[in-house]
Amino acid sequence: MLNENIKTIRKSKGLSQQELAIKLNVVRQTVSKWEQGLSVPDSDLLIALSEVLETPVSTLLGENIIESKADELKAIAAKLEVINLQLAQRKTTRKKFLQWLLISLCIIIIAIFAVLLALESPYLGWDLSDPETTVLEVVFHSFEWLFVRVAPMILIGAIIGIFWIRKHSDRR
């Protein structure tokens, strides 16, 4: 029965013995022996064969397991429920991660502002005539200039993002 099932299912899938053998990493003669009933696949190859042919092992072995439509629908509903729960969990995890990322961004921006205030940087009044420190001062000045102009917008956007995420998380 196994030999006939392998041959019938292989042909219905449009596979030659050679193509099936390649997918199973065996030689064509092995598939031929299975189909002639001269040998049988071991358990690992039987599982691989069922996966390649997209057929349950029980069908390959000749068992006819009849499930009622109601049982099939219950099984499908249960699988869909598990998938929906996993998707909801991923969505919640992503929202929490994004929220903590935005909170961290706000903390970093505030910390950099605090450091700049603590340094009492003269900002636009720097003396760039000393050649030894000019490069460093220009780099720091460029960072400070860009940070003072861009950081407030990023901070406001991050705060709005935090509240938006919380608002949309509460809708559940």
C-alpha positions, 0 to 999 in steps of 0.5 A: 500500500505504501509503495502505491501511495508514494507513486500515486501522490508523487505523480499527482504532484507532477514530480518525477522519481529523479525530482523526488529523489533530489528533494529527499537527498537520495538516489533515484533507484531508492525511490524506484525501490520504494514504489516497487515495494522492494524496500521502505523508507526509514522513519526519518525519510518517511517524515521527509517524504510526507513533507515533500509530498505535502501529505500526512504520514498516515496517508502515505501508510494507507490509513484513512483518518476521517475527521468531521467537518466540525472537528476541522473547523474547531482545529482551524479556529483554535489555530487562528486564535493562537495566531491572533494572540501571537500577533497581538502580543507582538504588536504590544511588544513593539509599542512598548519598545517604541515607547521606551525608545522615545522615553530614552530619547527624551532623557538623552536630549535633556541630559545633553542640554544639562551638560551644555548648561553645566559647561556654561558654553559661551556658544556664539562667543567663542574665541577661535584664534587659538590654532591648537584648540580651534578644530576641537572648538569648531567641532563642538560648536557645530554639534552644539549649534545643530543640537540647540536647533534640532533637539527641541523639535525632536524632543517635542516629537518624542513627547507627542509620540509617547502620548500617542502610543499610550492613547492608542494602547488604552483603546483596547 
